Amino acid sequence: MGTNEVLETVKTDVFHCARCEEDHMDVTFVKMKGHPVEIEGWKYGWWALCPVTRDPILLRKEEEIVTD
């Protein structure tokens, strides 16, 4: 990543975090480059770090969900 590259971000609240099970307010998620990550049929296009464990957490936005 170049130093002048602007990352697309979104802030949202996380309830019952998958990493620590706590709630977090105003977490900044960064849009993934390329294709979203697919896990068990769910596609995730955003990531952030859990403020407690510093492990990655994933986000999917409703408007990005495509149904067949």
SERO-4910 file (N, C-alpha, C, O; in steps of 0.05 Angstrom, whole numbers):
BEGIN
 pado doro    nc1    nc2    nc3   cac1   cac2   cac3    cc1    cc2    cc3    oc1    oc2    oc3
  Met    A     17    -23      0      0      0      0     18     24      0     36     27     16
  Gly    A     12     43    -18     27     68    -19     20     86      3     -2     84     14
  Thr    A     37    105      9     32    123     32     10    143     25     -1    155     44
  Asn    A      3    147      0    -17    166     -8    -44    153    -13    -64    167    -20
  Glu    A    -46    127     -9    -71    113    -14    -92    119      7    -85    118     31
  Val    A   -116    125     -1   -137    130     18   -154    105     21   -163     94      2
  Leu    A   -158     97     46   -174     73     51   -202     81     57   -208    101     69
  Glu    A   -221     64     46   -249     69     52   -256     57     79   -250     34     84
  Thr    A   -267     73     96   -274     64    123   -303     70    130   -316     87    117
  Val    A   -313     57    150   -339     61    161   -338     56    191   -325     38    200
  Lys    A   -352     73    206   -354     69    235   -381     57    242   -401     66    232
  Thr    A   -381     38    260   -406     25    269   -402     14    297   -379     10    306
  Asp    A   -424      8    310   -423     -5    336   -423    -35    332   -435    -46    314
  Val    A   -408    -49    350   -407    -78    349   -419    -89    375   -411    -81    397
  Phe    A   -439   -105    372   -453   -117    395   -446   -147    396   -448   -161    376
  His    A   -438   -156    420   -430   -184    424   -408   -191    405   -411   -209    388
  Cys    A   -385   -178    407   -362   -183    390   -355   -212    388   -355   -226    409
  Ala    A   -349   -222    364   -342   -250    360   -316   -258    374   -311   -281    378
  Arg    A   -299   -238    380   -273   -244    392   -273   -243    422   -260   -260    435
  Cys    A   -288   -225    434   -287   -221    463   -315   -222    476   -317   -222    501
  Glu    A   -336   -222    460   -364   -223    469   -373   -197    483   -395   -196    494
  Glu    A   -357   -176    482   -365   -150    493   -377   -133    471   -376   -140    447
  Asp    A   -389   -110    479   -400    -90    460   -379    -68    457   -366    -61    476
  His    A   -376    -58    432   -357    -37    426   -371    -15    410   -387    -21    392
  Met    A   -366     10    417   -379     32    403   -359     46    384   -335     48    391
  Asp    A   -369     55    361   -353     70    341   -327     56    332   -306     68    332
  Val    A   -330     31    325   -307     16    315   -303     23    285   -322     24    270
  Thr    A   -279     29    278   -273     36    250   -265     11    234   -246     -2    241
  Phe    A   -282      5    214   -277    -18    196   -265     -7    170   -271     14    161
  Val    A   -247    -23    158   -234    -16    133   -243    -36    112   -245    -60    117
  Lys    A   -250    -25     88   -259    -42     66   -236    -59     56   -213    -49     52
  Met    A   -241    -85     52   -221   -103     41   -216    -97     11   -235    -90     -3
  Lys    A   -192   -101      3   -186    -98    -26   -194   -124    -40   -192   -146    -28
  Gly    A   -203   -122    -64   -210   -146    -79   -236   -158    -71   -254   -143    -63
  His    A   -238   -184    -73   -263   -198    -67   -267   -201    -37   -248   -202    -22
  Pro    A   -292   -201    -28   -297   -205      1   -289   -233      9   -286   -251     -7
  Val    A   -285   -237     35   -279   -263     46   -305   -278     51   -324   -266     62
  Glu    A   -306   -303     43   -330   -319     47   -325   -340     68   -306   -356     66
  Ile    A   -342   -340     89   -340   -359    111   -367   -371    116   -386   -356    122
  Glu    A   -369   -397    112   -394   -411    117   -418   -399    101   -440   -397    112
  Gly    A   -413   -390     77   -434   -379     60   -439   -349     64   -455   -338     49
  Trp    A   -426   -336     83   -429   -308     88   -405   -293     76   -382   -301     80
  Lys    A   -410   -271     62   -389   -255     50   -384   -230     67   -403   -215     72
  Tyr    A   -359   -226     74   -351   -203     91   -332   -186     75   -312   -196     65
  Gly    A   -337   -160     73   -321   -142     58   -306   -121     74   -292   -104     63
  Trp    A   -309   -122    100   -297   -102    118   -284   -116    142   -293   -137    150
  Trp    A   -263   -103    153   -250   -115    176   -241    -93    195   -237    -70    187
  Ala    A   -237   -100    221   -227    -83    241   -213   -100    262   -214   -125    260
  Leu    A   -201    -87    282   -189   -102    304   -206    -99    328   -215    -77    335
  Cys    A   -211   -121    342   -225   -120    367   -209   -103    387   -185   -108    390
  Pro    A   -222    -83    399   -207    -65    417   -196    -80    442   -177    -70    455
  Val    A   -207   -103    449   -198   -117    473   -176   -137    466   -155   -137    478
  Thr    A   -180   -155    446   -161   -176    440   -142   -168    418   -121   -181    415
  Arg    A   -149   -148    402   -133   -140    378   -134   -161    356   -118   -160    338
  Asp    A   -152   -180    358   -157   -199    337   -176   -187    316   -192   -170    323
  Pro    A   -174   -196    291   -192   -185    270   -221   -193    274   -227   -215    282
  Ile    A   -238   -173    268   -267   -179    267   -277   -171    239   -266   -152    227
  Leu    A   -297   -184    230   -307   -180    202   -335   -167    203   -350   -170    222
  Leu    A   -341   -153    181   -367   -139    179   -377   -143    151   -362   -143    131
  Arg    A   -403   -147    148   -416   -146    122   -438   -125    123   -453   -124    143
  Lys    A   -440   -110    102   -460    -88    101   -484    -98     85   -481   -110     64
  Glu    A   -508    -93     95   -533   -103     83   -535    -94     54   -543   -110     37
  Glu    A   -527    -69     48   -530    -60     20   -511    -74      1   -514    -71    -24
  Glu    A   -491    -88     11   -472   -102     -6   -479   -132    -10   -466   -146    -24
  Ile    A   -500   -140      4   -509   -168      2   -525   -172    -24   -545   -158    -29
  Val    A   -516   -190    -40   -529   -196    -66   -543   -223    -64   -530   -243    -56
  Thr    A   -568   -224    -70   -583   -249    -70   -588   -258    -98   -591   -242   -116
  Asp    A   -589   -284   -102   -593   -295   -129   -622   -297   -136   -629   -306   -157
***
